[in-house]
Amino acid sequence: MKHAIIALALSMVLAAAVAPAADRIQAHPHVEVVTTEGTFKIELDTKQAPRTVAHFLGLVDSGYYNGLIFHRVISGFMIQTGGYTPGFELREGKQTVPNESGNAMSNVRSTVAMARTNDPHSANSQFFINLVDNSRLDPQKGSVNGRWGYTVFGYVFDGMDVVDKIAAVQTAPQGEHVDAPVVPIVIKSMSQITYD
């Protein structure tokens, strides 16, 4: 009986210690993206893409994205940012995040996904917003070995009109980029939204 009481007391102390930490982790954090073309807001999904969201929020909180441009804009497909300065200098860290594209989230219009190379686990800081339903970017399970997709980790819940405005700008080849906006579209700031 004495051991049961001690165990119960210990479990209550541990639960009390863990609860405040769990309360600080939001299941669906919001991020505000302020650009030279206007502001839009993203909701992230920590349940479906926990590693990707943690990685992304670390970059947001560090101010990493501030001053970067949308370097790839393809009308009827997507807009991409997160890697280049207005002078097209690459700004990327070395930390990558494992591919979480098998999370049942699809690359449909307004969703936000990580960009990557042919290596499925090479996502770093670049991300894109789908302008249309791009299910071909989802994992393909019908092939013999399957195929990794592009990890969706959130969606634009406010300001999709701004995203569409960015998608409509004039683009031209610039350096190694084929579809870069002629007039740079700069991220002025990206920050988590608090509702306190």
C-alpha positions as a LaTeX table, in Angstrom:
\begin{tabular}{lrrr}
\hline
Residue & $x$ (\AA) & $y$ (\AA) & $z$ (\AA) \\
\hline
Met1 & 0.00 & 0.00 & 0.00 \\
Lys2 & 2.84 & 2.36 & 0.93 \\
His3 & 4.55 & 1.71 & $-2.44$ \\
Ala4 & 1.30 & 2.39 & $-4.30$ \\
Ile5 & 0.89 & 5.74 & $-2.54$ \\
Ile6 & 4.50 & 6.70 & $-3.31$ \\
Ala7 & 4.08 & 5.68 & $-6.96$ \\
Leu8 & 0.85 & 7.68 & $-7.23$ \\
Ala9 & 2.47 & 10.75 & $-5.66$ \\
Leu10 & 5.48 & 10.45 & $-7.97$ \\
Ser11 & 3.29 & 10.15 & $-11.07$ \\
Met12 & 1.32 & 13.25 & $-10.00$ \\
Val13 & 4.55 & 15.25 & $-9.56$ \\
Leu14 & 5.82 & 14.13 & $-12.98$ \\
Ala15 & 2.49 & 14.94 & $-14.63$ \\
Ala16 & 2.52 & 18.41 & $-13.07$ \\
Ala17 & 6.08 & 19.01 & $-14.30$ \\
Val18 & 5.34 & 17.86 & $-17.84$ \\
Ala19 & 1.98 & 19.62 & $-18.24$ \\
Pro20 & 3.35 & 23.20 & $-18.44$ \\
Ala21 & 5.88 & 22.14 & $-21.11$ \\
Ala22 & 3.16 & 20.42 & $-23.13$ \\
Asp23 & 0.95 & 23.50 & $-22.84$ \\
Arg24 & 3.67 & 25.59 & $-24.50$ \\
Ile25 & 3.68 & 23.40 & $-27.62$ \\
Gln26 & 0.90 & 24.42 & $-29.97$ \\
Ala27 & $-0.58$ & 21.77 & $-32.22$ \\
His28 & $-1.19$ & 24.33 & $-34.96$ \\
Pro29 & 1.18 & 27.32 & $-34.62$ \\
His30 & 0.60 & 30.31 & $-36.88$ \\
Val31 & 3.29 & 32.23 & $-38.76$ \\
Glu32 & 2.87 & 35.67 & $-40.31$ \\
Val33 & 4.80 & 36.35 & $-43.52$ \\
Val34 & 5.20 & 40.04 & $-44.37$ \\
Thr35 & 6.41 & 40.62 & $-47.93$ \\
Thr36 & 6.85 & 43.58 & $-50.24$ \\
Glu37 & 3.61 & 42.44 & $-51.95$ \\
Gly38 & 1.55 & 42.11 & $-48.76$ \\
Thr39 & 1.03 & 39.79 & $-45.80$ \\
Phe40 & $-0.19$ & 36.21 & $-45.55$ \\
Lys41 & $-0.49$ & 33.78 & $-42.66$ \\
Ile42 & 0.37 & 30.09 & $-42.41$ \\
Glu43 & $-0.99$ & 27.44 & $-40.05$ \\
Leu44 & 1.44 & 24.60 & $-39.34$ \\
Asp45 & 0.56 & 21.01 & $-38.42$ \\
Thr46 & 2.83 & 19.63 & $-35.69$ \\
Lys47 & 0.92 & 16.35 & $-35.53$ \\
Gln48 & 1.35 & 15.39 & $-39.19$ \\
Ala49 & 4.84 & 16.85 & $-39.72$ \\
Pro50 & 6.46 & 17.29 & $-36.29$ \\
Arg51 & 10.11 & 17.33 & $-37.38$ \\
Thr52 & 9.48 & 19.61 & $-40.33$ \\
Val53 & 7.48 & 22.08 & $-38.25$ \\
Ala54 & 10.10 & 22.14 & $-35.48$ \\
His55 & 12.85 & 22.74 & $-38.06$ \\
Phe56 & 10.83 & 25.46 & $-39.82$ \\
Leu57 & 9.91 & 27.27 & $-36.58$ \\
Gly58 & 13.55 & 27.24 & $-35.51$ \\
Leu59 & 14.41 & 29.10 & $-38.71$ \\
Val60 & 11.49 & 31.50 & $-38.30$ \\
Asp61 & 12.36 & 32.28 & $-34.67$ \\
Ser62 & 16.01 & 32.91 & $-35.56$ \\
Gly63 & 15.03 & 35.54 & $-38.17$ \\
Tyr64 & 16.59 & 33.42 & $-40.91$ \\
Tyr65 & 13.93 & 34.19 & $-43.55$ \\
Asn66 & 13.95 & 37.97 & $-43.10$ \\
Gly67 & 15.36 & 39.63 & $-46.22$ \\
Leu68 & 15.12 & 36.59 & $-48.51$ \\
Ile69 & 13.27 & 36.64 & $-51.82$ \\
Phe70 & 10.79 & 34.52 & $-53.73$ \\
His71 & 13.25 & 33.23 & $-56.31$ \\
Arg72 & 10.97 & 30.81 & $-58.19$ \\
Val73 & 7.49 & 31.84 & $-59.30$ \\
Ile74 & 5.57 & 29.62 & $-61.72$ \\
Ser75 & 1.99 & 30.67 & $-62.41$ \\
Gly76 & $-0.38$ & 27.72 & $-62.27$ \\
Phe77 & 2.08 & 25.71 & $-60.17$ \\
Met78 & 3.76 & 27.25 & $-57.10$ \\
Ile79 & 5.88 & 30.05 & $-55.58$ \\
Gln80 & 9.14 & 29.23 & $-53.76$ \\
Thr81 & 11.34 & 31.05 & $-51.26$ \\
Gly82 & 13.73 & 30.46 & $-48.40$ \\
Gly83 & 17.16 & 30.26 & $-49.97$ \\
Tyr84 & 18.29 & 33.41 & $-51.75$ \\
Thr85 & 19.03 & 37.06 & $-51.06$ \\
Pro86 & 17.95 & 39.80 & $-53.52$ \\
Gly87 & 21.40 & 39.44 & $-55.14$ \\
Phe88 & 20.74 & 35.71 & $-55.66$ \\
Glu89 & 23.33 & 34.67 & $-53.12$ \\
Leu90 & 22.45 & 31.29 & $-51.63$ \\
Arg91 & 21.81 & 31.42 & $-47.89$ \\
Glu92 & 21.30 & 27.91 & $-46.54$ \\
Gly93 & 22.44 & 26.11 & $-43.45$ \\
Lys94 & 23.70 & 22.53 & $-43.39$ \\
Gln95 & 20.91 & 21.08 & $-41.27$ \\
Thr96 & 18.34 & 19.07 & $-43.20$ \\
Val97 & 15.10 & 17.49 & $-42.05$ \\
Pro98 & 13.87 & 13.92 & $-42.72$ \\
Asn99 & 11.15 & 13.56 & $-45.32$ \\
Glu100 & 7.67 & 13.35 & $-43.76$ \\
Ser101 & 5.70 & 13.24 & $-47.01$ \\
Gly102 & 3.93 & 10.02 & $-46.01$ \\
Asn103 & 1.82 & 11.97 & $-43.52$ \\
Ala104 & $-1.39$ & 11.84 & $-45.62$ \\
Met105 & $-1.26$ & 15.60 & $-46.30$ \\
Ser106 & $-1.56$ & 16.36 & $-50.00$ \\
Asn107 & 0.00 & 19.13 & $-52.10$ \\
Val108 & $-3.28$ & 20.90 & $-52.82$ \\
Arg109 & $-3.87$ & 24.61 & $-53.40$ \\
Ser110 & $-2.76$ & 26.83 & $-50.50$ \\
Thr111 & $-0.65$ & 24.15 & $-48.80$ \\
Val112 & 2.95 & 24.82 & $-47.79$ \\
Ala113 & 5.60 & 22.18 & $-48.49$ \\
Met114 & 9.36 & 21.80 & $-48.17$ \\
Ala115 & 11.46 & 22.07 & $-51.30$ \\
Arg116 & 14.30 & 19.58 & $-51.75$ \\
Thr117 & 16.71 & 18.04 & $-54.25$ \\
Asn118 & 16.38 & 14.52 & $-55.66$ \\
Asp119 & 17.55 & 13.29 & $-52.26$ \\
Pro120 & 14.25 & 12.83 & $-50.39$ \\
His121 & 15.82 & 13.85 & $-47.07$ \\
Ser122 & 17.55 & 17.01 & $-48.31$ \\
Ala123 & 14.93 & 19.62 & $-47.30$ \\
Asn124 & 16.74 & 22.52 & $-45.70$ \\
Ser125 & 15.14 & 25.98 & $-45.54$ \\
Gln126 & 13.39 & 26.43 & $-48.88$ \\
Phe127 & 9.64 & 25.98 & $-49.03$ \\
Phe128 & 6.89 & 26.52 & $-51.56$ \\
Ile129 & 3.18 & 27.31 & $-51.64$ \\
Asn130 & 1.00 & 25.34 & $-54.02$ \\
Leu131 & $-1.09$ & 27.55 & $-56.31$ \\
Val132 & $-3.15$ & 24.61 & $-57.60$ \\
Asp133 & $-3.69$ & 20.99 & $-56.65$ \\
Asn134 & $-0.32$ & 19.31 & $-57.29$ \\
Ser135 & $-0.98$ & 15.71 & $-56.28$ \\
Arg136 & 1.93 & 14.59 & $-58.48$ \\
Leu137 & 4.17 & 15.97 & $-55.72$ \\
Asp138 & 2.70 & 13.53 & $-53.19$ \\
Pro139 & 4.29 & 10.14 & $-52.46$ \\
Gln140 & 3.57 & 7.64 & $-55.22$ \\
Lys141 & 2.83 & 4.23 & $-53.73$ \\
Gly142 & 1.86 & 2.47 & $-56.93$ \\
Ser143 & 5.40 & 2.08 & $-58.25$ \\
Val144 & 7.62 & $-0.89$ & $-57.41$ \\
Asn145 & 9.79 & 0.93 & $-54.86$ \\
Gly146 & 7.39 & 3.76 & $-54.12$ \\
Arg147 & 8.47 & 7.38 & $-54.48$ \\
Trp148 & 9.04 & 10.03 & $-51.87$ \\
Gly149 & 6.91 & 13.14 & $-52.16$ \\
Tyr150 & 7.34 & 16.70 & $-50.95$ \\
Thr151 & 6.44 & 17.17 & $-47.29$ \\
Val152 & 3.34 & 19.29 & $-46.72$ \\
Phe153 & 3.48 & 20.83 & $-43.25$ \\
Gly154 & 0.87 & 23.59 & $-43.27$ \\
Tyr155 & $-1.37$ & 25.83 & $-45.33$ \\
Val156 & $-2.08$ & 29.50 & $-45.98$ \\
Phe157 & $-5.19$ & 30.31 & $-43.94$ \\
Asp158 & $-5.24$ & 34.05 & $-44.56$ \\
Gly159 & $-3.89$ & 36.12 & $-47.45$ \\
Met160 & $-4.03$ & 33.64 & $-50.33$ \\
Asp161 & $-4.86$ & 36.69 & $-52.46$ \\
Val162 & $-1.34$ & 37.96 & $-51.69$ \\
Val163 & 0.13 & 34.61 & $-52.73$ \\
Asp164 & $-1.83$ & 34.84 & $-56.00$ \\
Lys165 & $-0.55$ & 38.41 & $-56.47$ \\
Ile166 & 3.02 & 37.15 & $-56.12$ \\
Ala167 & 2.24 & 34.36 & $-58.59$ \\
Ala168 & 1.11 & 36.91 & $-61.18$ \\
Val169 & 4.29 & 39.01 & $-61.29$ \\
Gln170 & 6.52 & 39.16 & $-64.35$ \\
Thr171 & 9.37 & 36.65 & $-64.29$ \\
Ala172 & 12.52 & 36.16 & $-66.36$ \\
Pro173 & 15.71 & 34.08 & $-66.27$ \\
Gln174 & 18.17 & 35.47 & $-63.76$ \\
Gly175 & 21.41 & 33.61 & $-63.24$ \\
Glu176 & 20.61 & 29.94 & $-62.66$ \\
His177 & 16.94 & 30.74 & $-61.99$ \\
Val178 & 14.55 & 30.44 & $-64.92$ \\
Asp179 & 11.40 & 31.82 & $-63.27$ \\
Ala180 & 12.61 & 34.62 & $-60.99$ \\
Pro181 & 10.51 & 37.77 & $-60.48$ \\
Val182 & 11.90 & 40.71 & $-62.46$ \\
Val183 & 11.26 & 42.98 & $-59.46$ \\
Pro184 & 12.43 & 41.16 & $-56.31$ \\
Ile185 & 9.70 & 40.12 & $-53.88$ \\
Val186 & 11.31 & 40.27 & $-50.46$ \\
Ile187 & 10.24 & 38.75 & $-47.16$ \\
Lys188 & 10.35 & 41.70 & $-44.77$ \\
Ser189 & 9.70 & 39.49 & $-41.76$ \\
Met190 & 8.43 & 36.10 & $-40.67$ \\
Ser191 & 7.32 & 35.56 & $-37.10$ \\
Gln192 & 5.14 & 33.32 & $-34.98$ \\
Ile193 & 1.78 & 34.83 & $-34.13$ \\
Thr194 & 0.94 & 34.92 & $-30.44$ \\
Tyr195 & $-2.60$ & 35.40 & $-29.22$ \\
Asp196 & $-1.84$ & 36.33 & $-25.60$ \\
\hline
\end{tabular}
